[in-house]
Amino acid sequence: MKWSEQTWKDIEELYESILKMPFIRELSEGSLPQEKFRFYMAQDSLYLEHFGRTLSLIAAKITDLQDVLAFMRFAENAIVVENALHESYFKDFGVSDKGILQPACHHYIHFLRSTAALESVEIAVAAVLPCFWIYREVGDYIYRTQNTVDNPYEKWIDTYAGEEFSAAVDQAIAICDKIAENSTGATRQKMTEAFIMASRMEFHFWEAAYELKMWN
């Protein structure tokens, strides 16, 4: 069994709990209050900026030249392409100011950045993978199950359920599996731990958006 297959099994219960979250359910139905979506988009825009920087740092550390190019493209996509989607959403939903990093976003990006900076590149690539993989799976799930006409969040759904994004996810998974295969058992365990931690933070990111969790 590949590292990715085993590691996904380790988070399967967590993933199922993500699908049942009010944020995901109401996003799929188109009934999510716009206040919650505005909070989410502002925080996600801040997140993507730091996520792109993290991917660039991994690109600088990774060994294989083709993987370097892949992570450079991932970084560009995070900063430029998806940010353009957010800018259109800011206009559509009346968001004028991203604001500051709130707790869930702050903790998530600092986990990723510190992992990329201080841990081995093997652990770093595993830490950023849930942001790719879970979003693809959630996007596909919503796309398959939704039956809402004129969902105001259709653009978001189409982005993460799209073929272009899916191809990037497959590439990121393949890179992780290749790296894991050439690593020690101890390193693979740390990769798994980083993947699970980032997956938990994905859950809390959506939870925080639904509950509008801000600093006291």
C-alpha positions as CSV (number, residue, x, y, z in Angstrom):
1,M,0.0,0.0,0.0
2,K,1.3,3.4,-0.9
3,W,2.0,6.0,1.8
4,S,-0.9,8.2,0.6
5,E,-3.4,5.3,0.6
6,Q,-2.5,4.4,4.2
7,T,-2.4,8.0,5.4
8,W,-5.8,8.7,3.9
9,K,-7.2,5.8,5.8
10,D,-5.8,7.4,9.0
11,I,-7.9,10.5,8.4
12,E,-11.0,8.9,6.9
13,E,-13.1,9.5,10.0
14,L,-11.9,13.1,10.2
15,Y,-12.8,13.6,6.5
16,E,-16.2,12.1,7.0
17,S,-16.8,14.6,9.8
18,I,-15.7,17.4,7.5
19,L,-18.4,16.4,5.0
20,K,-21.0,16.6,7.8
21,M,-20.0,20.1,8.9
22,P,-22.7,22.8,8.8
23,F,-20.4,25.0,6.7
24,I,-19.9,22.3,4.0
25,R,-23.5,21.2,4.0
26,E,-24.9,24.7,3.8
27,L,-22.3,25.7,1.1
28,S,-23.5,22.8,-0.9
29,E,-27.1,23.8,-0.5
30,G,-26.4,27.5,-1.2
31,S,-27.9,28.4,2.2
32,L,-24.7,29.3,3.9
33,P,-25.1,32.8,5.4
34,Q,-23.1,35.3,3.4
35,E,-21.5,36.7,6.6
36,K,-19.9,33.3,7.2
37,F,-18.7,33.0,3.6
38,R,-17.3,36.5,3.6
39,F,-15.3,35.7,6.8
40,Y,-14.1,32.5,5.2
41,M,-13.0,34.2,1.9
42,A,-11.1,36.9,3.7
43,Q,-9.3,34.4,5.9
44,D,-8.7,32.0,3.0
45,S,-7.2,34.9,0.9
46,L,-4.7,35.6,3.7
47,Y,-4.1,31.9,4.0
48,L,-3.3,31.4,0.3
49,E,-0.7,34.2,0.4
50,H,1.2,32.4,3.1
51,F,0.5,28.9,1.6
52,G,2.1,30.1,-1.7
53,R,5.2,31.3,0.2
54,T,5.4,27.9,2.0
55,L,5.2,26.1,-1.3
56,S,8.0,28.3,-2.7
57,L,10.1,27.4,0.3
58,I,9.5,23.7,-0.3
59,A,10.4,24.2,-4.0
60,A,13.8,25.6,-2.9
61,K,14.5,22.6,-0.7
62,I,13.2,19.7,-2.7
63,T,15.8,17.6,-4.6
64,D,14.3,16.4,-7.9
65,L,14.2,19.2,-10.5
66,Q,10.8,18.2,-11.9
67,D,9.4,18.4,-8.3
68,V,11.0,21.8,-7.9
69,L,9.1,23.0,-11.0
70,A,5.9,21.4,-9.8
71,F,6.0,23.2,-6.4
72,M,6.9,26.4,-8.2
73,R,3.7,26.0,-10.2
74,F,1.7,25.1,-7.1
75,A,2.9,28.3,-5.5
76,E,2.0,30.4,-8.5
77,N,-1.4,28.9,-8.6
78,A,-2.0,29.6,-4.9
79,I,-0.9,33.2,-5.1
80,V,-2.2,34.2,-8.6
81,V,-4.9,32.0,-9.9
82,E,-6.9,31.3,-6.8
83,N,-6.4,34.8,-5.5
84,A,-8.0,36.1,-8.7
85,L,-11.0,34.0,-7.8
86,H,-11.1,35.5,-4.4
87,E,-10.9,39.0,-5.8
88,S,-14.0,38.3,-7.9
89,Y,-15.7,36.9,-4.9
90,F,-14.7,40.0,-2.8
91,K,-16.6,42.1,-5.4
92,D,-19.6,39.7,-5.6
93,F,-20.0,39.5,-1.9
94,G,-19.0,43.0,-0.9
95,V,-15.7,42.2,0.9
96,S,-13.5,45.3,0.9
97,D,-10.9,44.4,3.5
98,K,-9.2,41.1,4.3
99,G,-8.7,42.1,7.9
100,I,-6.2,40.3,10.1
101,L,-5.3,36.7,10.6
102,Q,-7.8,35.2,13.0
103,P,-6.9,32.2,15.3
104,A,-7.6,29.2,13.1
105,C,-5.9,30.7,10.0
106,H,-3.0,32.0,12.1
107,H,-2.3,28.6,13.7
108,Y,-2.6,26.8,10.4
109,I,-0.2,28.9,8.4
110,H,2.3,29.1,11.2
111,F,2.3,25.3,11.4
112,L,2.9,25.0,7.7
113,R,5.6,27.7,7.5
114,S,7.5,26.4,10.6
115,T,7.3,22.8,9.2
116,A,8.6,23.9,5.8
117,A,11.4,25.9,7.4
118,L,12.5,23.7,10.2
119,E,11.6,20.1,9.3
120,S,12.9,18.0,6.5
121,V,11.4,18.5,3.1
122,E,9.8,15.1,3.3
123,I,7.7,16.2,6.3
124,A,7.0,19.6,4.6
125,V,5.5,18.1,1.5
126,A,3.2,15.9,3.6
127,A,2.1,18.9,5.7
128,V,0.9,20.8,2.7
129,L,-0.8,17.9,1.0
130,P,-4.2,18.0,2.9
131,C,-4.9,21.5,1.5
132,F,-4.7,20.0,-2.0
133,W,-6.3,16.7,-1.4
134,I,-9.1,17.4,1.1
135,Y,-10.2,20.4,-0.9
136,R,-10.4,18.3,-4.1
137,E,-12.4,15.6,-2.3
138,V,-14.8,18.1,-0.7
139,G,-15.2,19.9,-4.0
140,D,-15.9,16.6,-5.8
141,Y,-18.3,15.5,-3.1
142,I,-20.3,18.7,-3.3
143,Y,-20.3,18.7,-7.1
144,R,-21.7,15.1,-7.1
145,T,-24.3,15.6,-4.4
146,Q,-25.6,19.1,-4.8
147,N,-28.9,19.7,-6.6
148,T,-29.3,23.4,-5.9
149,V,-30.0,25.7,-8.9
150,D,-28.2,29.0,-9.0
151,N,-26.1,28.3,-6.0
152,P,-24.3,31.6,-5.1
153,Y,-21.2,29.5,-4.2
154,E,-21.1,27.7,-7.6
155,K,-17.8,29.4,-8.6
156,W,-16.0,28.1,-5.5
157,I,-17.4,24.6,-6.0
158,D,-16.4,24.5,-9.7
159,T,-12.8,25.6,-8.9
160,Y,-12.1,22.7,-6.5
161,A,-14.1,20.1,-8.5
162,G,-12.3,21.1,-11.7
163,E,-10.0,18.9,-13.8
164,E,-7.1,21.3,-13.7
165,F,-7.1,21.4,-9.9
166,S,-7.5,17.6,-9.7
167,A,-4.5,17.1,-11.9
168,A,-2.4,19.2,-9.6
169,V,-3.6,17.2,-6.6
170,D,-2.7,13.9,-8.3
171,Q,0.8,15.3,-8.9
172,A,1.2,16.4,-5.3
173,I,0.1,13.0,-4.1
174,A,2.5,11.2,-6.5
175,I,5.4,13.4,-5.3
176,C,4.7,12.5,-1.6
177,D,4.4,8.8,-2.4
178,K,7.8,8.9,-4.3
179,I,9.5,10.7,-1.4
180,A,7.9,8.4,1.2
181,E,9.1,5.3,-0.7
182,N,12.7,6.6,-0.5
183,S,12.5,7.6,3.1
184,T,13.1,5.7,6.4
185,G,10.2,4.3,8.4
186,A,10.7,7.0,11.0
187,T,10.5,9.8,8.4
188,R,7.3,8.3,6.9
189,Q,5.8,8.3,10.4
190,K,6.6,11.9,10.8
191,M,5.1,12.6,7.4
192,T,1.9,10.9,8.5
193,E,1.8,12.9,11.7
194,A,2.2,16.2,9.7
195,F,-0.5,15.2,7.3
196,I,-2.9,14.3,10.1
197,M,-2.2,17.6,11.9
198,A,-2.8,19.7,8.8
199,S,-6.0,17.7,8.2
200,R,-7.3,18.6,11.6
201,M,-6.5,22.3,10.9
202,E,-8.6,22.1,7.7
203,F,-11.5,21.0,9.9
204,H,-10.9,23.9,12.3
205,F,-10.5,26.4,9.5
206,W,-14.1,25.7,8.3
207,E,-15.4,25.4,11.8
208,A,-13.9,28.8,12.6
209,A,-15.6,30.4,9.6
210,Y,-19.0,29.0,10.5
211,E,-18.7,30.2,14.1
212,L,-16.9,33.5,13.1
213,K,-14.1,32.7,15.6
214,M,-12.0,35.8,16.2
215,W,-9.4,36.9,18.8
216,N,-10.9,38.0,22.1
